[in-house]
Amino acid sequence: MKKLNFFWLLSVLVISFSFFATSNHAAASTDQNIDGFLTDEEVESLNEELQVLVEQANEQLAKGENEVNLSSENLELVFSEAPSTNGFGIQSVGSTSYQAYVSNTKGFNFTHAVSGKFSYNKDKLTAVSYKADLTGKMYDRSSTTWVTGMDGTVGSGAKIARVTSQGSFKAAKYFKGYYTTLMVDVFAPTKSYKIVEAKITS
């Protein structure tokens, strides 16, 4: 009986130690930064860089430039459009393809892109399509994207629509997760678009 109690006690001690060690390892993983993953402070710094790029990109888009490719030390922001034209300029009925993406190049990088086409008849939007694409081999990736008519319903009176794409990058093993948002407004009257928001959060 004493021998049985000894082994029972030893088993309890081993299980308790294993749980303690596992818990401490998990706590250490959440408290300490892991090389290659961004800290909250780094994410905040990236967003400051990103806002500067957004302002610069919108300035270029406002000047009528169709290709905008900007980068900083840790980020790349790209917006491009391909309008349908004829020999007399932009058609009153047609479509414009657009692409936008933000890429983090610091540590284990990731990219969130959204692309599609907005179609119009004179100054009204007839349709807006979209497709989101996320890359980053260290992360489990997912996205949600949708279109909102800003002054009515797309296909029934709206002249302006907003494409919103939200991305999720999770590395559960390391207790790390990052979230991205891209918001783009498209305009039927001018056959153009602008960046409303590009953001990375943790």
N, C-alpha and C positions, 0 to 999 in steps of 0.2 A: 504493500500500500504506500509505504514511504517512497519507494522507487517510482511508482506511478505518479505521485504528487510532484516529485522532482522533475520528471519529464513534462508534466503539465505546466509547471511553473516556467521551465525552460522555454516551452513553446510560446507561452504568453509573452515572455521577455523578448523573444525573437520577433514575434508579430508586432509588438509595441515598438521595438527599435526600428523595424522596417517602415512602419507607418510614420514614425517621427522623422526618419531620414527622408522619406518621400515628401512629407509635408514641408520640411525645411528646404528641400531642393526646389519645390514649386514656389515657395516664398522667395527664395533667392532669385529664381528666374524672373519673377515679376518685379523685384526690387532693383535688380541690376540690369544695366543695358547690355544687350548681346551685340557683339560686333556685327555690323552689316545691317542692323535694323535701326530705324530712326527713333530718337527719343522725342518726348513731347516738345522739348525746347527746340529741337531741330525741325520738327514739323511746323512750329510757329514761325521759325526763321524762314522756312521754305515758302510759307504763305505770304510773307512780306515780299520776298523775291517775286512770287507769282503775281501779286497785285501790280507791281511795277511793269511786268511783262504784259499783263492784260491792258493796262492803260496805253502802253506803247502800241500794242496790236490794234486797239480800237482807233487810235489816231491814224494808223496806216489804212485801216479799212474805211475810215471816213473820207480818206483822200481818193478812194476808188481802187486801191490796190487789191488784186485778186489772190495774191500769194503772200502770206505773212508767216515767216519762220524766225522766231526769236529764241534766244537762249541766254541763260545766266550760268553761274558757276555750277549749279546743281539741278537746273530745270531746263526743259525745252517746251515751248508753246507754239503750236502750229495751227493755222487756219487757212483754208483754201476754198475757192469757189470756181466753178466752171459754168458761166452763163451761156444760155443758148442765144446765138446772135445771127443776124443776117447782114447783108451789105449795107443796111441803113441803120444799124445799131441793134439794141436789145428788142426782141420781139414783144408784142403786147400779149401774146399767148405763147407759153413755153414753160420751161423749167430751169432751175439752177441747182447744180449739185454742190454740196458743201461737205467739208470735213474739218473736224476740230479734234485736237488731242493735247493732253498734258502728260509729260513724261518726267518722272523723278529719276535723276541719274546719280543720286547719292546712296551709297550702301547697296542693299539688295533692291535694285530698281524695279519700277513698275510703270505701266503706261495705260491710260484710259483714253480711248478714242470714240468719237461718235460721228457717223457720216450718214448721208441720205440725200434727198432731193425735195425741193419745194416747187410745186407747180402753180401756175397762176393764169388767170384770164383777165387781162388789163390790170386793174388794181386790187383784184380779189384773189385770195388763195383758194385753189381748188383741191390741193392735197399736199400733205407733208409726210415724207417717209423718214425712217431712221434705222440705224443699226449700230449697236454698241460693240466694241471690241476691247477686251482687257488682256494685258500680258504681264508676266511676272512669275518666273518659274518657282520662286520660293513661297508662293501664296496660293490659297484656295480663292478663286475669283468668282464674283457674281455681279450682276448689274440689273438696274431697273431704269427704263427709259420711257418717256411719254411726251405727247404733244398737247399743248393748251392753246386754244384760240384766245388772243388777248383782247379782241374787240368784237367777238362773235364766235360763230362756229366755223371751223375750217371746212370749206366746201359749201358754205351757206352764208357768205357775207364777210367773214373775217379777212382783214388786210394784213394783220400781224399775228404771228404765232410764236410760241416759245417751245423749244426743244430742251427738255431737262433730262439729264442722264446722271444717275448716281451709281458709283462703283464701290465694291467692297473687296479688300485684299486682306485675307486672314492667314496667319501662320499660327495655328492653334497650339502646336507643339512648343512654341516659344512664347505663348501668351501675348502675341503681337497682332494688331489689326489697324488698318488704315482705310480711310474712306475718301472718295473723290466726288466732286460735283462739277459738271459742265452744264452751263445754261447758255443757250444761243437763241437770239430773236431773229426771225426771218421776216422780210418785208416785201410784200407783193408790189406796192407802188414803185419802189426803187430797185426791185429785183436784187436786193442785197441783204446782208445780215450783220449782226454785231455780237460781241461777247458780252453777256450779262454777268456771268460769274464763272470763275475757275478756282477751285478750292481743294485743299488736301487737309484732312483732319485725322486725329488719332483717337 
